[in-house]
Amino acid sequence: MDELDRKAISDKLLMSVNPLAQLSSSWQDLPIESSLHLLIVEDAIADVELLELVLESANIPFSFDTVDTLAQCQQLLNSQTYDAVLADYRLPQFTAYQVLQVLVEAKQEIPLILVTGSLGEEAAVDCIKAGMTDYVLKDRLFRLPIVLKRSLQEFTMRRQQKAAIAQIERQANQEAVINQIVQAMRGTLVLEEMLQITADNLHQALNVSRCLIFRPDLQGEMWIYDVSAATADRENFIGIKCCYYPHYEEKLLKGEIVALPLIDSSVVPEIQDIATATGVQSLVIAPLLYQQMYLGGIILHQCDRERLWNDEEIALLQVISDRCAIAIHQAQLFRQLQDKAAREQTLNKIARSINSSFDPEFILQEIVQLTGEYFKVDRVVIVWIDLESAQISVRNEWRVNEEVACLQGFQEPMWEWLELLEPSADVNRYQIFHASNDPNVVESTNRLALLEQGQILSGLKIPIYIRGKFFGGIALHTTTKYRVFSQEEIDLLEQIADQAAIALYNAQSYEMLEELVKERTHQLEQEKLLSEAANLAKSEFLSNMSHELRTPLTGILGFSNILLQQIFGFLNDKQKQYIEGIYNSGTHLLELINDLLDLSKIEAGKEELLLEGFPIAEICQSCLTLFKERCWREHLQLNLAIADDVENWIADRRRLKQILVNLLSNAVKFTDSGSITLKVERQADTLSFSVIDTGIGIAESEQTKLFQPFQQLDSGLNRKYEGTGLGLALSRKLAQLHGGDITLRSQVGQGSCFTLHLPMLELPPPEEDEA
C-alpha cells in the first residue's frame, strides 16, 4: 500500500471518529479481563501499523504479535492464547486457508478475520464456508472495530452455548447415574447388594481406579466391606480396616467431602505412605451421614494420574453419598425389623417347646438347637452346676456339623463362674471372650483347656438363675471366625436363658407335683377305703340296731295308745298327761330313727328310687290333708296353686311326698300367722314345687346351715321349735337323688320360700319274663 492509500484511509478514520468513539464504550461489555491479545499475520509493516492505528483510534485496549511465516504462526498458536487472529488473505508463502488449518490444529476457538485488499463476493462466501469468521477490506479499515466486536461476541456466545450444552450433558449424565443408583437402591433392601451397586456405578460414572465403601462394625471401628467389581485388585481391599477415618474425622463428621491430591504437602504422612503402597495418586472421601449418624463413607482412588476433583464431581458424589446414607438407614431399619421378627419367632418356638413337654432333657435340647440356628454360630452349650463336685459341666450341646469339636461332659471349676453365683452381684450378667494369640494375655488353665478342646475363637455366655439361685448357663461359640455380638443379640440370649430357667423350673415343679399327686392319690385311696369301711360298718350297725330300737319303741307306742284309749279304765288328768308325753316322745324318737336310717342308706348309695307316673294334683292334695286340721287350729291359711300345664310326672311317689311333707311341716312349724302356699309350676322338663310361708324368715348368715344334718337354727335346750334337724338334709339328699335340688329365698320377718326342682325322669324298661 502506497503513501496515498494510507493517507486516504487515515482521512476516513478521522471522519469516523465519533462512531468509533461510541463503539469504544461498548468494549467493556465483552468478557475480556484486561485487553485484547491479537495475532496479526501480515508481511507488510505498513499494513500492521495501519491496523494498530485503527484499533487505537477506536480506543480498544490491545496487544499483539506479528508473524509473516506459517511456522511462526503455528508456534505462537501452540504456545500462547489469543483472542483473535487478523490475517491477510494471501501472503507470498501461504494463504489464509493454511492459517485457518493451523488455528484449528491448535484447538483455539477464536475468530479469524481476513484483512485483504480486494475480495470478490464468491471468494468471501468460500472463506466463510471454510470457517473464517469475517473479512475487512483494507480500504475500509474503519469497519475493523465493528467486525472485531461482532466476531468476539459471536465466539463468546458460541463458547457459552457450548459450555451450556456441556453442562447440560454433564447434568444429564449425573442425573442418569443418580437415577440408576437410586433405582438400584429401591430395587433391593439387602444392604450388601445395594452398596455393591452403588460402588460399581460410581466407579463407571467418575472413571476412577477404585471405589471403596467402609462401614462401622459393632465396636464402631471402620472396615471396608464393599469394593467396586471393576477394581483390579478388589480382593486385597475387602475386609481390611479403614485407615482414613481417624485423620479426617472432624471434617467427615460435619458432612464435608475430603479431596486429597497426594502431591499436597498437607496430607498426613501415614496417608501418603498408604497411598504409595496402594498406588494411589489422588483420592476422595465422602462421609455417609444420616441425621448426624455416621454410617461410614465412600472412597474413590485415582491411580493412573494426579487428578483434581472438580465441583461437579464433588457435587455428584455428595448427592450419591446422601442418597446412599438414606438407603443404608432404611436397609438397617428393615434388617432390624427382620431381626426382631426372627427373634420373636425363635422365642415363640422355644415357648412352644417348653409348653409341649415337661421333659427337661427334651426342652433344653430344643433350646440349644433353636438358639444355634438363629445365631448361626458353630456351637451352643448349656452347662449345669453340680454342687457335690463343685463343678460346672456341659450337659446339653448343639453343633452345626460333626466337624465342630464336641464338648459334651466337659467340666470346669465353679470358681470360673464365681462372679455369677449371686444374681445381685454388681457384675455384667454376660461374658464375651475372644481367643487371643497374644502371649502377654494370661488365661486360666481351665479357660485355655476349654478354648483348646472346643477350638473356640469367640464366645458369649449368659447365666441361668432359677428362683434367684444360680443353676448354670448357656453359651455360644464360634470356631471358624471371630464374632462380635451386638447388644440385641445379648438381650435375646438373656431372654432365652430366662426361658430355659422357666422350662427347668416348670420341669422341676412338675416332678414335685407328680410326687405330691402320687402321695395324695395314695392318701385318698386309703381314705376312700377307710370311708367305705366306715360306711359299711355304719350301715351294718344301723341295720342291726334298727330292729333292736324299733321293737321296744313299738311296744311303748302300742301300750301308750291302749292306755290313752282308756279301754281298761279311766285315767285321771295327770296320768293322761304323762302317757301322752310318753307317746309323743316315742313317736319323735321313731321319726328320728327312720330319718337317720334313710340318710345313711342314701350316703351309702343303697337307696334306690321306685319311679312311676302319677298325677301331681293328687299327691299335693294328699300332703296338704295332713296339715289341714293343725292349720285350722292355729288359724293359718293353707293354699294350693298348680299351673294349668302341670298334670302327670315321673318320680318316686313316696320320696316326693316325704320331701313335700318335710317342707310343709317346717313351714307350719315356723309360721305363727298368715298363710302357707304350695305352688307348682313347670319350666320345660323341670317341675318346681315352692312352699311359701309368712313365718319368721331366716337370716342370710344362717341359711348355709339349714341343709346340714343335725343343724337347727334354735339350738338351745329350751328352744321353742322342736325337730330332729334331719328333715331338710334328708329332703335335699332325696331331691339330688332324683337329679334335682332344693333352693331357698328368705328374709327375716317376712317368711321363706323353699323350692324343690324336680326333673322329668324316664321309666325303666319293663323286665322280661323268664322263658
Sequence and secondary structure as in RCSB ss.txt:
>XXXX:A:sequence
MDELDRKAISDKLLMSVNPLAQLSSSWQDLPIESSLHLLIVEDAIADVELLELVLESANIPFSFDTVDTLAQCQQ
LLNSQTYDAVLADYRLPQFTAYQVLQVLVEAKQEIPLILVTGSLGEEAAVDCIKAGMTDYVLKDRLFRLPIVLKR
SLQEFTMRRQQKAAIAQIERQANQEAVINQIVQAMRGTLVLEEMLQITADNLHQALNVSRCLIFRPDLQGEMWIY
DVSAATADRENFIGIKCCYYPHYEEKLLKGEIVALPLIDSSVVPEIQDIATATGVQSLVIAPLLYQQMYLGGIIL
HQCDRERLWNDEEIALLQVISDRCAIAIHQAQLFRQLQDKAAREQTLNKIARSINSSFDPEFILQEIVQLTGEYF
KVDRVVIVWIDLESAQISVRNEWRVNEEVACLQGFQEPMWEWLELLEPSADVNRYQIFHASNDPNVVESTNRLAL
LEQGQILSGLKIPIYIRGKFFGGIALHTTTKYRVFSQEEIDLLEQIADQAAIALYNAQSYEMLEELVKERTHQLE
QEKLLSEAANLAKSEFLSNMSHELRTPLTGILGFSNILLQQIFGFLNDKQKQYIEGIYNSGTHLLELINDLLDLS
KIEAGKEELLLEGFPIAEICQSCLTLFKERCWREHLQLNLAIADDVENWIADRRRLKQILVNLLSNAVKFTDSGS
ITLKVERQADTLSFSVIDTGIGIAESEQTKLFQPFQQLDSGLNRKYEGTGLGLALSRKLAQLHGGDITLRSQVGQ
GSCFTLHLPMLELPPPEEDEA
>XXXX:A:secstr
  HHHHHHHHHHHHHTHHHHHHHHTTGGGSS SS EEEEEE S HHHHHHHHHHHHHTT  EEEEEE SHHHHHH
HHHHS  SEEEEESB SS BHHHHHHHHHHTT    EEEEES   HHHHHHHHHHT  EEEEGGGGGGHHHHHHH
HHHHHHHHHHHHHHHHHHHHHHHHHHHHHHHHHHHHT   HHHHHHHHHHHHHHHHT SEEEEEEE TTS EEEE
EE TT TTGGGTTT B SSTGGGHHHHHTT  EEEETT TTS HHHHHHHHHHT SEEEEEEEEETTEEEEEEEE
EE SS     HHHHHHHHHHHHHHHHHHHHHHHHHHHHHHHHHHHHHHHHHHHHHH   HHHHHHHHHHHHHHHH
T SEEEEEEEETTTTEEEEEEEEESSTTS   TT EEEGGGGGGGSSTTSSS S EEEE    TTS   HHHHHH
HHHHT SEEEEEEEEETTEEEEEEEEEESSS     HHHHHHHHHHHHHHHHHHHHHHHHHHHHHHHHHHHHHHH
HHHHHHHHHHHHHHHHHHHHHHHHHHHHHHHHHHHHHHHHTTTS   HHHHHHHHHHHHHHHHHHHHHHHHHHHH
HHHTT     EEEEEHHHHHHHHHHHHHHHHHHTTEEEEEEE TT  EEEEEHHHHHHHHHHHHHHHHHT SSEE
EEEEEEEETTEEEEEEEE SS   GGGGGGTTSTT  S  STT SS   S HHHHHHHHHHHTT EEEEEEETTT
EEEEEEEEE            
